[in-house]
Amino acid sequence: MSDRHAALKLHGMERKDREWILSQLEETERDRLRTYLDELEMLGIPAQPLSFQPMAENAPPVVLATAEPRDICAVFGKEPAWMLVQLLRLRSWPWERELLASLDAKRRSAILDELRQQEGYPLPPELAGTLLRACETRLVDYLRSPVATATPNQPVRKRHPLLNRVLQWLR
């Protein structure tokens, strides 16, 4: 586990527990982790409490939830309809209208029909968590690629600063 990943885990703990764990570490490790913890606080990244609940019941992955609609369309627009249906069933996404609008009318209609048919039948938590993690990974890989930052009319696109910070943390 990287120091950043450990800091994220510590960030989600109760202060008393976090301090106890830090007190058990060597001074250099403790200082390094405190630097990352301070950075998380400074950036205003909310603590995700550690729990044993499936991922689908927790907050959505940060990159997936805050992605630009054009990036979502580029990554998931050509995915099979069944996969898009399952992803859209998990929660209301800020980019879902743009994604659906980017699809041809026949495909969009089929996806919306399937969403209506599956309403009230939640995904099993393990499947939902796996789907979220896979989509998050795929989106992060895309955002790190040169394709995500270049278009024919605009050679380099600037990302939101928060997204850049999150991508740094995920490295």
N, C-alpha and C positions, 0 to 999 in steps of 0.2 A: 504494500500500500504506500502510495506517495505521501509526502508531508502535507500536500494540499488536500488530498483525500482525507487524511487523518484529521486535518484542521476542520474540514466540513463536518465530519462525524462529531468531533468535539463541540463544534459550534451548536449542534442540535441537542446537546446534553444540558441538564440542569447545571447551574453555575457551581454548586457544591461538588457534584460528581466530576465536572470538568477540572476543577482545581485539584481534586484528589488525584486524578490520573496524571495531570501535569506534574504534581509533586513527586510522583514515582519515577519520573524520567530524569536522565542526565541533564545538566544545566544547558548544554549546547542544544540538545533536542527540544527542551522546554522553551528556550528563547526563540528557536526557529518556528515552533508551532505558535507561540504567542504573537509573533510577527504576522503570521497568516491570519490568526484569529482577529487581531487588530484591524487588518485589512478588510476582512469580512464585515466587521462592525462599521468601519469607515465608509464602505461601499453601500451600506444599508441593506445587505443581503439578509433576508429574514432567516432565522434559524428553523430548520426542518427538524422537528422533534424526532428522536429515534423511537421507532415503534416496531412491532412485529406485524403490523397490518400490511396487506398486499399493497404494492405500489399504486394500483389503480384507485385506491381509496385516499391516497395522499395527494398533495398538490402535483400538477403535471410537471414534467421535466421543464426546466427553465428555458432552454433553447427552443424546444418545440412550442411552448406556450407564447413565446415572445418573437417568434420568427416573422420575417416580412412575408406577406402573401405571395410575392413573386418567387421567393425561395421555396416556399411550400409547393407552389404550382410546378416549379422546375423539378423538384425532387419526387413528388408524389403524383403529379398529374397523369403519368402514364402507368401507374400501378393498376393491378387488377381491381375490378369493381368491388369484389368481396373484401379486399384489404382496406379500401377506402371506407367502406360501410362500417367495418369494425372500428377503425380509427375514429370516425365521426360519431360513433355510438358512445364512446368513452366519456365525452363531455362536450360542452359548447366551446368551440375554439374561436379565437378572434379572427382567424383567417378563413374559416370554412366557407363563407359566402363567395370570396374571391376564388377559392379552389373550385367550387361547384360551377361558378360562372365561366371558368376557363375550360370546362369540359364541353364536348359537343352535346346538343340537346338530347339525343337518344341515350347517351351514357348517363348524363345528369338525371334524366327522368328515371332510369333503371335504378340508380343509386338511391334517389329519394324514395322510390317505391319500396325498395328493400329496407331502408331505414324505418319507414312506417310499419312494415310487417314485423320487424324485430323489436319494435318499441315495447318496453315492459319485460324484455328478456335480457337481463344483464349478462355480460360476458363473465365467465369464471375468472376470479381474481388473478390466478396465475397466468392465464392467457392475456388478460388485459395488461398486466405488468410487463410481460415479455414483449407484447406489441409496442408498448410505450418505449421501452428501452431500445428495441430494434429501430423504431422510427427516429428516436433521438440520436442514436449513433449514426444512422444514415444521413440525417440532416447535418450533424456536426461534420461528418466527412465531406459533404458537399460544400459547406461553408468554408472549410479550410482549403478547398481546391481553387485553382486559378479560374475555373469556369464561373464560380460564384461572384468573383469580383470584376469580371470583364464582360462587356456586351459589345456588339458590333458598333453601336453609336456612342458608347461611353466606355472608354478603356478600363477605368478603375472606378468602382463604386464604393463609397464610404459606408461602413456599417455603423449602427448605433453603438456608442461607447460602452454601454452596459453589455451588449452582446460580445464585443471584443474582450471585455474582462472575463466574462463567463467562459469564452473559448480558451482563454489563457489558463484558466483554472482547470479545464478539462484535459489539458495536455499532460 
